[in-house]
């Protein structure tokens, strides 16, 4: 049953990609779905499969609702929950976390969840202020 559901989800994602507005975002949707479905094709256990399907369905619904195909970053400050100093991640981001570095290095989308690049930008002197 879960294989039928996974194939139906994959087809729905590819149909969505065909109808998306920009070529770059269409390409991103196709590549991201292909990468994640191939990565997760050998997942076993009903609970783990259900988590992956939930993740895919959630990301698709969020993309359709907000008209943004990229994963939405969480907006909870680190330590705000009092449980950990790490920023909590939504359930629909588990596969994305593993691929975040690979995708960000390809320059196809911004890297979410890592503010190190923002700190570097803030430390650099503004070129306009010295002119």
C-alpha positions, 0 to 999 in steps of 0.5 A: 500500500505504501508503495502505491502511495509513494508513487502517487505522491511522486507523480503528483509532485512531477505534475506540480513541477510541470505547472510551476511558474519559473523554469528554475523552480520547475527544475528544482522541484524535479531534481529535489524530488528525484534525489529524495525519492531515490535516497529513500527508496530503501527505507524499511519499516512502516513507521519510517516509511510513513514519516517520509511520506508525511514529509513529502506530502507536507512539503508539497502542500506547503509549496502549493499554499505559499507558492514557494517550492523551497523548504520553509525555514523554522522561525524558532530561536535556538534555545527558545523551547528550553530543551536544546540550544539547537534550532528545532526543525519541523518534521517535513525537513528531516531529509532536507537537513541531510542534503542541505550542504549539497544543495546549498553548495550547488547554488540552486537555493539559499541554505536555511538553518545555518546563519554562519554566512549571515555572521560573515556578512555582518562582520564585513565592513560596508563598502558604501560607508567607506566611500 
